[in-house]
Amino acid sequence: MIGIGKAILAAGILLMVIGAVLILAAKTGLPFGRLPGDIAYRGKHFSVYIPLGTSILLSILLAAILYLWSRLHR
């Protein structure tokens, strides 16, 4: 049970850090959500937003961070 508690606590702290980074990025004017490759369509009665470019960038960054983390903890 202690291991599960530590994992949940670590996940919560990680989510708080990610949230803080996103808030700071929005305040500094970084174009997350408006990158090339993001698709936005506005019709008369609905709108669709598909953040492909942002998703790819975040995936690459997360993969690099996890790769470095695993290399440092060997």
C-alpha contacts under 8 A as a table, 3 or more apart, distances in Angstrom:
res1	aa1	res2	aa2	distance
1	M	4	I	5.25
1	M	5	G	6.24
2	I	5	G	5.07
2	I	6	K	6.23
3	G	6	K	5.16
3	G	7	A	6.20
4	I	7	A	5.05
4	I	8	I	6.19
5	G	8	I	5.21
5	G	9	L	6.13
6	K	9	L	5.03
6	K	10	A	6.05
7	A	10	A	5.09
7	A	11	A	6.14
8	I	11	A	5.07
8	I	12	G	6.19
9	L	12	G	5.11
9	L	13	I	6.27
10	A	13	I	5.13
10	A	14	L	6.10
11	A	14	L	5.03
11	A	15	L	6.18
12	G	15	L	5.12
12	G	16	M	6.25
13	I	16	M	5.05
13	I	17	V	6.27
14	L	17	V	5.14
14	L	18	I	6.19
15	L	18	I	5.06
15	L	19	G	6.04
16	M	19	G	5.07
16	M	20	A	6.17
17	V	20	A	5.11
17	V	21	V	6.19
18	I	21	V	5.12
18	I	22	L	6.21
19	G	22	L	5.13
19	G	23	I	6.20
20	A	23	I	5.11
20	A	24	L	6.17
21	V	24	L	5.13
21	V	25	A	5.99
22	L	25	A	4.95
22	L	26	A	6.16
23	I	26	A	5.19
23	I	27	K	6.36
24	L	27	K	5.10
24	L	28	T	6.19
25	A	28	T	5.22
25	A	29	G	6.29
25	A	30	L	5.35
25	A	32	F	7.73
26	A	29	G	5.32
26	A	30	L	6.02
26	A	31	P	7.75
26	A	32	F	7.66
27	K	30	L	7.80
31	P	34	R	5.16
31	P	35	L	6.04
32	F	35	L	6.22
32	F	54	T	6.15
33	G	38	D	7.00
33	G	51	P	6.19
33	G	54	T	5.84
34	R	38	D	6.32
34	R	51	P	7.89
34	R	54	T	7.64
35	L	38	D	5.76
35	L	53	G	5.76
35	L	54	T	6.18
36	P	53	G	6.00
37	G	51	P	7.29
37	G	52	L	5.69
37	G	53	G	4.53
37	G	54	T	7.84
38	D	49	Y	7.54
38	D	50	I	5.88
38	D	51	P	4.37
38	D	52	L	4.98
38	D	53	G	5.16
38	D	54	T	6.84
39	I	48	V	7.91
39	I	49	Y	5.71
39	I	50	I	4.98
39	I	51	P	6.15
39	I	52	L	7.07
40	A	47	S	7.45
40	A	48	V	5.77
40	A	49	Y	4.42
40	A	50	I	6.35
41	Y	47	S	5.53
41	Y	48	V	5.14
41	Y	49	Y	6.40
42	R	46	F	6.24
42	R	47	S	4.20
42	R	48	V	6.42
43	G	46	F	5.26
43	G	47	S	5.68
51	P	54	T	5.39
51	P	55	S	6.01
52	L	55	S	5.12
52	L	56	I	6.17
53	G	56	I	5.25
53	G	57	L	6.23
54	T	57	L	5.16
54	T	58	L	6.13
55	S	58	L	5.21
55	S	59	S	6.01
56	I	59	S	5.05
56	I	60	I	6.23
57	L	60	I	5.25
57	L	61	L	6.25
58	L	61	L	5.07
58	L	62	L	6.00
59	S	62	L	5.18
59	S	63	A	6.03
60	I	63	A	5.15
60	I	64	A	6.16
61	L	64	A	5.17
61	L	65	I	6.19
62	L	65	I	5.09
62	L	66	L	6.09
63	A	66	L	5.19
63	A	67	Y	5.98
64	A	67	Y	5.04
64	A	68	L	6.17
65	I	68	L	5.22
65	I	69	W	6.07
66	L	69	W	4.92
66	L	70	S	6.12
67	Y	70	S	5.25
67	Y	71	R	6.26
68	L	71	R	5.07
68	L	72	L	6.16
69	W	72	L	5.26
69	W	73	H	6.27
70	S	73	H	5.28
70	S	74	R	6.58
71	R	74	R	5.80
